[in-house]
Amino acid sequence: MGTYRHSGLKLPGATIKSITSYQASSQDEVRDIDGTELPLIALNRHESATQFTQEFNVSSVGESALQWMAGAYYFREQVSDL
């Protein structure tokens, strides 16, 4: 499950952009780890994760000889085994 948002703002001489993303996931896994055809020993595992990113970007507009761009990026992920 996730969501994404992209927005922008045009100013005289520059454009500002923002990109935001959030995702969450969960996984249940059962493994037969004894190496036989019989289900003697199984490993149950549950994992959940969340991820958030944010990007800001400012860039020049127009036909001038100097074109420029600056930005910042943030990333955070949390993973937990339950």
N, C-alpha and C positions, 0 to 999 in steps of 0.2 A: 504494500500500500504506500502511495506517495503522492506528493503534490508539488507543483511547479508554478512559479510566478515570474513573469518577465514584464518589466515596465520601463518606460523611457520618458525623458523630458528634453525637449529641444529649447535651447536658449540662444540668444544672439552670440554666434561664434563658437558654440560648444554644444555637445549632446551628452546627457547623463543617462546611463543605463543601470538597471538593477536586476539581478537574477537571483531568485531565492528558491531553494529546493529542500524538501523534507521527505524522508522515507523511513518506514518502519517495517520490519519483517520478523517472522517467527518461524522456527523450523523444529519439528519433532523427528527424531531418527531412532530406529531400532536396528541394531546390527547383531547378526549371529557370529560370535567371535570364537567359537570353540573349534572351528575347522572341520566339523563333521556335517553330515546331512541332517542330523537330529538337532532340534533347537534346545541344546543343553545349557549353554551359557549365552545370554544376550546382554548387550549394552544398550541402555536407553539413554538418550541424550536430548535435551531441549536447549535451543539457543535462540536468543532474541537480539535484535540489533536496531539501532536508530542512527540516522545520518542526517546532518544539517549542513547546507552550504549556502554561502552568501557571497555574491560578487558585485562590486561597484566598478563602473568604467566611465571615465570622462574623456571625450575625444573632440578634437577640433572639427569644424565644418567649414566649407568654403573652398576657394581655389587659390589660397595663398601658397607661397613657396614652402612655407614651414607647416607641416602636418604633424600633430602630436597626439599622444594617447597616454593616459595614466589610469591605474586601477589597483584594486585591492581584492584579495580572495581569502575567505575563511572557510575552514572545513573542520567538522567535529563528528566523530563516530564513537558510539558506545556499543560494545558487544558484551553480552553476559551469558554464561552457561548456568542453567538452572538445574 
